[in-house]
Amino acid sequence: MLHRTMFDPHLITASRRHAAVYAGYQQIYALVDSGAAIAFVVGSVFFLDEEMKRWGEWLFLIGSVLFAFVPMVAILQGLHLDRISTTSLSTPRKNR
């Protein structure tokens, strides 16, 4: 039997349910990561204008918080995939 851990890459395609959960978390990851990057870029532009500097500071803070969520999304994804039952699966599913 395959030793399963929270970040076992075989869990991604172990079943259709695993693949769907993985895809959902990847969408969340992409949104959070993109939101953080956009906040930093716009915040940087705001720093070029003295009147917009305060908004730039807030966007930097928002971007930092979003970047802090990125590893949490990965941990939640791993925990969720690990919780889905694989007892009836003898080998991981192959991509079709």
C-alpha positions as CSV (number, residue, x, y, z in Angstrom):
1,M,0.0,0.0,0.0
2,L,1.2,3.5,-0.9
3,H,2.2,5.5,2.1
4,R,-0.1,8.6,2.2
5,T,0.9,11.9,3.6
6,M,-0.8,15.3,3.5
7,F,1.2,16.4,0.5
8,D,1.3,13.1,-1.4
9,P,1.2,14.1,-5.1
10,H,-0.7,10.9,-5.9
11,L,-3.8,12.2,-4.0
12,I,-4.3,14.8,-6.8
13,T,-5.6,12.1,-9.2
14,A,-6.5,9.4,-6.8
15,S,-10.2,9.8,-7.8
16,R,-12.5,12.2,-9.5
17,R,-13.4,13.7,-6.2
18,H,-9.7,14.3,-5.4
19,A,-9.2,15.9,-8.8
20,A,-12.2,18.2,-8.3
21,V,-11.1,19.3,-4.8
22,Y,-7.5,19.9,-6.1
23,A,-8.9,22.0,-9.0
24,G,-11.0,24.1,-6.6
25,Y,-8.1,24.9,-4.4
26,Q,-5.9,25.7,-7.3
27,Q,-8.5,28.3,-8.4
28,I,-8.5,29.8,-4.9
29,Y,-4.7,29.8,-4.8
30,A,-4.6,31.6,-8.2
31,L,-7.1,34.3,-7.1
32,V,-5.4,35.0,-3.8
33,D,-1.9,35.1,-5.4
34,S,-3.2,37.3,-8.2
35,G,-5.0,39.6,-5.8
36,A,-1.8,40.1,-3.8
37,A,0.3,40.8,-6.9
38,I,-2.2,43.4,-8.1
39,A,-2.4,45.1,-4.7
40,F,1.4,45.4,-4.7
41,V,1.6,46.7,-8.3
42,V,-1.2,49.3,-7.8
43,G,0.2,50.2,-4.4
44,S,3.6,50.8,-6.0
45,V,2.0,53.2,-8.6
46,F,0.2,55.0,-5.8
47,F,3.5,55.6,-4.1
48,L,4.6,57.8,-7.0
49,D,2.0,60.4,-6.1
50,E,2.2,62.0,-2.6
51,E,-1.6,62.3,-2.3
52,M,-2.1,58.6,-3.1
53,K,0.7,57.4,-0.8
54,R,-1.7,56.5,2.0
55,W,-3.7,54.3,-0.3
56,G,-0.5,52.7,-1.5
57,E,0.4,51.8,2.1
58,W,-3.0,50.1,2.6
59,L,-2.6,48.2,-0.6
60,F,0.8,47.0,0.5
61,L,-0.8,45.8,3.8
62,I,-3.6,44.0,1.9
63,G,-1.1,42.4,-0.5
64,S,1.0,41.2,2.4
65,V,-2.1,39.6,4.1
66,L,-3.1,37.9,0.8
67,F,0.5,36.6,0.4
68,A,0.3,35.2,4.0
69,F,-2.9,33.2,3.0
70,V,-1.1,31.5,0.1
71,P,0.6,28.8,2.2
72,M,-2.6,28.4,4.3
73,V,-4.5,27.5,1.1
74,A,-1.9,24.9,0.3
75,I,-2.2,23.4,3.8
76,L,-6.0,23.4,3.7
77,Q,-5.8,21.7,0.2
78,G,-3.5,19.0,1.6
79,L,-5.7,18.3,4.6
80,H,-8.8,18.2,2.5
81,L,-7.3,15.8,0.0
82,D,-5.9,13.6,2.8
83,R,-9.4,13.4,4.4
84,I,-11.1,12.1,1.3
85,S,-11.3,8.3,1.5
86,T,-8.9,6.3,-0.6
87,T,-9.5,2.9,1.1
88,S,-11.1,1.4,-2.0
89,L,-8.3,2.6,-4.3
90,S,-5.4,0.2,-4.8
91,T,-3.4,2.5,-7.1
92,P,-3.7,6.2,-8.0
93,R,-5.8,7.1,-11.0
94,K,-4.0,8.0,-14.1
95,N,-4.8,11.1,-16.1
96,R,-6.9,10.4,-19.2
